[in-house]
Amino acid sequence: MTDRRAFLKQALLPAGALCLPSMITVQAPQAITPRTAESPLSHRLKSFSRDTMWNLVTEIKVRFKTFHCQGMVKIGDEFWVSSVEVGVSEDGLQDRSKGKGHLFRIDSAGNLLADVAIGEGSIFHPSGIDFDGSHIWIAAAEYRPDSRSIIYKFDPRQKTLQEVFRWEDHIGGIARDKETNTLHGISWGSRRFYTWPLDEQGNVRMPAGSAILNPSFYIDYQDLKCLGGHEMLYTGLSVYKRPGGQSLPLGGLEIVDLEKACAVHQVPVQLWSPVTGAVMTQNPSFFELMPDERVRAYFIPDDNVSTIFVYEA
């Protein structure tokens, strides 16, 4: 714990108002990968504003108990969703020191096809996830900030889960940038950005990693998707409380420049669950670009009894 705190104290510096990265890298410098053009999905999302109209396409009822979902990717017609199941103490209250991590495979009708166990012992809280074309990247952490994590990659074809490395912090989202062969993670509440370069065999060379404070504060990131072009799409929410008044949950999406470690496009998503009133970006989300340039978005805002809400914009 002392080593981790010393690392955070030395390595975490504000990125600053100009979004210039303040980074301490704890490994030898690597060659800079030439920057590629923004992806078509990124280009389309950057045209969105708070006035963008979202149209409900369909609702997929999930036909099993989902617990508290965290991340989602869509591969073909199937969904892979990470979720945390929290244990219960003897007095019937939630006990975050014990539980189970899940990676669900769900078909297009909402049926459960597989349930992959994620984590070990008190490390059972799965992260936001992403698929790089060959593996789903997923972290499991203790259910508290400033804890510890195991980073995995899962092969959905071979159905094999492989531990890649461990880290002394709560990693709440993980994705791989294929263009730079670098992993990008976020801490609890997405207050810290982490990066871990990989070698040709896909291994992290330890000691490795760099950390930057997130200069954006209006939402905390819950799920993520690497867009290409050195950009990441994050979705999430924050709850604002007025003294003596009601709480206001605000959902949104942000496109983050991975080189500068700052948001280059921010959009509130004014959609709420018709069942619970939760913002659509509260838990997992996934976005894809359709052939006619529409963006299709998938959301799972509700716990336990869940629906995949499908919108287009």
N, C-alpha and C positions, 0 to 999 in steps of 0.2 A: 504493500500500500504506500509506503514511504517513497519508493522509487517512482510509482505512478504519479504521486502528487508532485514530486520534483520535476518529472517530465512535463506535466501540465503547466507548472509555474514557469518553466523556462521556454516551453515551445508554443504556448498559446498567447498570441498577441492580436489585438484588434485588426481586422482587415482595413478599417478606415472608411471614411465617407466617400472617398473616390474609388472604392472597390479595388484598391491595389493590394495584392496579397502580402500578408505578413506571415511568413512561413519559416519554420525551423525544420529542416530536413535532416533526419538522423541516419543518413546513409550517403554513399558517394554520389555525386551528381551524375545524371544520365543525359544522353543526347535528347534534344528537344524534338518531338515529333511534329512534322509540318502540320499546320492547321488545315482541316478540310472544310468544305462549305457546309453551311447549316443543312440539316435534313429537311425533306419536304414537310414532315409533321411539325418540326420546329417552326418552319416558315409560316405554316398555316396557323399554328397556335399564337404566333406573335401578332396576328391580325385580330385576335380576340380582345374584347374590352368588357367592362362591366355591363355594357348594353347588349352583349351577344345573347341571342335567343337560343335556349337549349330546348329541344323537343324530345319528349319521351317516346321511345320507339317500342319498347317491350319491357316486361318484368318477368324475370326467371325466379320462381320460387325454389329456394334451396330446401331439399327434402330430408334434412338431418340437422341435428343441433350443431351449430357452428362455433359456439363459445364467443370469444372476442377476436374477430378477424384483424389481421395486420397488413398483409401485402397480397398482391394479386398479379398474375401474368396470364395471358391468353395464348395458348399454343394450338394452332388449328382451331377446332371447335370446342376445345376443352379449356377449363380454367384450373389453375393451380393457386391455392389460397393458403397463406400461413395464418395460424391462429393460436391463441394462448388459452389454455384451460387452467384456471386458478383453483388451488386446493381449498378445502374448507376445514376450519378448526373444530374442536369439540363443541364449542358454543354456537356453531352454525355460521360463523363469520368467515369472510374470505381470508385465506392465509397465503400471502404472496411469497412465503419461503418455500412453498411446495406447489407443484402443478405439473402440467404436461404441455409440451409444444407439439403442434400438428402442422403438417403440410398436406392439405387436402387436394385430391384430384377430383374434379367435378365435371360431369358431362353437360351438354348444352341444354338438357332438360332439368338440371339441378340435382341429379342423382350422384351419390358418393361412389367413386370408382376405386379410390385408394386413400389410405391415411398413413403417412410416413411420420414416424416419431422423430422429433427434433430436440436436441439438447441432452443434458444429463444432470441428475441431482437437482440442485437449486438453480441451475442454468437452463431455463425452459421457456423463456419469453422470446418467441420468434420475431424477426424484424420485418420491415418492408423488403420486398424482393424484386429481382429482375432476372430476365432470361437473355443470355448473350448469344443465343443460337445453338449452343451445345449444352450449357449448364444453367440451372437456376441457382443464383447466389442468394444465400440466406444466412443470417446470424442468429444465434440464441444467446440470451443474456439473463442475468439475475433480474428480477422484477423490481428494480430500484435504480435511481441514477448513480453515476460514478461507481459502477460495479465491475463486472468482468463478463467477457463474451467468448464464444466459440464461433468461428466463421467457417461455414460449410459451402461446398458446391454439390449440387444434386444433378445427376444425369437422368432426365425424364425418359430416355429411351431404354437405358440399361437398368433403371430404377436403383441406382447406387448412390449412396450418400457418403461424401468424403470430407473429413475434417482437413482444413487448409492451415489454420493457425489459431492462436488464442490472443486475446487483447485485454489489457487492464482498463476497460471502460465499458459502459453500456452502449453497444452498437445497435441503433434502432432502425437502420436501413443500410443496405449494401448492394452495390452494382458494379459491374465491370465495364470499363470503356475499352472496347476491342481495338480501337485505333491506337491507343497508347499502351495497351495491355496493363492497365492500372485499375486497381480496385478503389472505389470511392465509398466512404461510409459516413454516417452521421451519428452523433451521440444522442442521449436521451433529450428529447425536446429539440433536437437538431441545432443545438447551440454551438457545436463544434463540427467542423468538416475534417475528415481524415482521408489520407491517400496512402495506398500501399502498392508500389510497383511490383510486378510479377516478372519472373524469369521466363525463359522459353518453355520450360516444363510446367509453368503455371504455379510455381511455388513462390511464396514471399521470402525474400532473403532477409533474415533477421540479423541485427536489429534493423527494423524498417518502419516507415510511416512518417507522416508529417501531419500537423494539426493547425487549423486556422479557425478563429472565431467567426461565426456567422454574423455578418453585419445587418441582416434582415430580421425583423422581429415581429411582423404583424401576424404571421402564422408559424406554428411548429409543424415540421414535415412529418408525415406518417408513411407515405409510400413514395416510390421513385422509379424512374425509367430513364436509362441512358438513351439520348436522342441521336448520338453521333455528333460530329462537328465540335467535339469537346464541350458538349452541353448536356445537362441533366434536367429532367422534368421532375419536380417535386410537387406533391399535393398534401394538404393537411388542413389544420384549423387552429384557432385560438379562441378562448372564451374570455370575454371582457365583462367585468362586473362593475356596476355603478352602485355607489354606497346607498343602501336602502332600496335598491331597485332590482329589476330582473337581470339575469345574466344574458349576454348576447354572444352566441357562438357564431363565428365568421369563418367560412371555408374559402379556400382559394387554391390556385396553382401558381407555381413560379418556375421559370426557366433560368437555370444558373449556369454561368460561364465557369467551367471547371478550372481554367487557367487563372482567372482573376478571383475566383471564389466569391462571386457576388451575383445577385439576380439581375438579369437583363430584360425580363418581362414578368410582370406580376398582374394577376387577374383574380378578382373575387369570383367565386362560383356560387350564385344565388339559387341553390337548389337544396331542398330539405326532404327528408323521408316523410311520406304521407302516414307512416305508421307511428313513428316515435318523435318526429320533428328534428331528428339529428341532421346535421349538415351532410350532404352527400360525400364530401371529402373527409369525413371523420375517420374512416378506416381505409380499406383498400380501394385502389382505383387503377384503371388501365385505359390507355388511349390508343387508337389506331386511326390511320388515314384511309378513307374509303376511295375507290377509283374516281368518284365524282367530286373529290376534294372536300367532302364533308368529313368532319372529325367525329368518330364514334367513341363514346366514353362509357365505361362500365364502373359501377359503384356498388359497394356493400356497406351501407352506413349503420345497419342494425345488428346487434349481438344476438346470439342464440337462435332465434327464429329470424332467418335472414332472407332477403330478396336481392338478386342482382338486378339493379336498375340500369337500363340501357338508354342512353341519350345520344342525340346527334346535334351538331351545331355547324 
